[in-house]
Amino acid sequence: MIEISLLEYLALKMNCEYLSDLRYKPVCKKRLRYLISETYAHKSGEEAEWIEACVYLTGERKNTGAKAYERLLQFCEEETPGSGEE
C-alpha cells in the first residue's frame, strides 16, 4: 500500500496538478472543508500532519493536531479574494 501525506491527499482530492495549487490557486473551500472534516475522522492520530497542513495553508503553527484541525476549518470559512465563492 502506498501512503501519501495529508497535504498530498488533499491536493489529489482537490484535483490540483501541484501541491502548491492548494496554497496559491483559488480552491473551493467548501470542498476543502468537507475533505478536511472527512479525513480528520480517519487520521486523527497523525498530529504532525495536521500541524504541517495548518502551517502550509494558513501560515500559522498550532501546538496540537486538534488545534491545527480547528484552524483549518476556520480557514475554510474565510473568504478568499477573487475566488468567486459566497
C-alpha positions in Angstrom: 0.0 0.0 0.0 1.3 3.4 -0.9 1.0 6.1 1.7 0.8 9.8 1.0 0.8 12.8 3.3 -2.3 14.7 4.3 -1.4 17.6 2.1 -0.8 15.3 -0.9 -4.1 13.6 -0.2 -5.9 17.0 -0.1 -4.2 18.2 -3.3 -5.1 15.0 -5.1 -8.8 15.1 -4.0 -9.0 18.8 -4.9 -7.7 17.9 -8.5 -4.6 20.1 -8.0 -1.8 19.5 -10.5 0.7 20.6 -7.9 0.7 20.7 -4.1 1.3 24.4 -4.3 -2.0 24.8 -6.1 -3.7 24.3 -2.7 -1.9 27.3 -1.4 -1.6 29.7 -4.4 -4.6 29.0 -6.6 -8.2 29.7 -5.6 -9.8 26.5 -4.4 -13.3 25.6 -3.5 -13.1 26.0 0.3 -16.4 24.2 0.8 -15.0 21.1 -0.8 -11.7 21.5 1.1 -13.6 21.8 4.4 -15.5 18.6 3.6 -12.3 16.7 2.8 -10.7 18.0 6.0 -13.7 17.0 8.1 -13.9 13.6 6.4 -10.1 12.9 6.8 -9.9 14.0 10.4 -12.2 11.1 11.5 -9.8 8.7 9.8 -6.4 10.2 10.6 -6.9 11.9 14.0 -3.7 10.2 15.3 -1.5 11.9 12.7 -1.0 15.0 14.7 2.2 16.2 12.9 0.5 16.0 9.6 -2.4 18.3 10.8 0.1 20.8 12.2 2.1 20.7 8.9 -1.1 21.2 6.8 -2.1 24.1 9.0 1.3 25.8 8.7 1.3 25.2 4.9 -2.2 26.5 4.2 -2.6 29.2 6.9 0.9 30.2 7.8 0.1 29.6 11.4 1.7 26.9 13.7 -0.6 25.3 16.3 0.7 23.2 19.2 -1.6 20.2 18.7 -3.2 18.4 15.8 -6.7 19.2 17.2 -5.9 23.0 17.3 -4.5 22.7 13.8 -7.6 20.9 12.6 -9.8 23.6 14.1 -7.8 26.4 12.5 -8.0 24.6 9.1 -11.8 24.5 9.4 -11.8 28.2 10.3 -9.6 28.9 7.3 -12.1 27.2 5.0 -14.8 29.6 6.3 -12.7 32.7 5.4 -13.3 34.4 2.1 -10.5 34.3 -0.4 -10.2 37.4 -2.6 -11.1 36.6 -6.2 -12.4 33.1 -5.5 -15.9 33.9 -6.5 -17.3 31.9 -3.6 -20.0 33.2 -1.4 
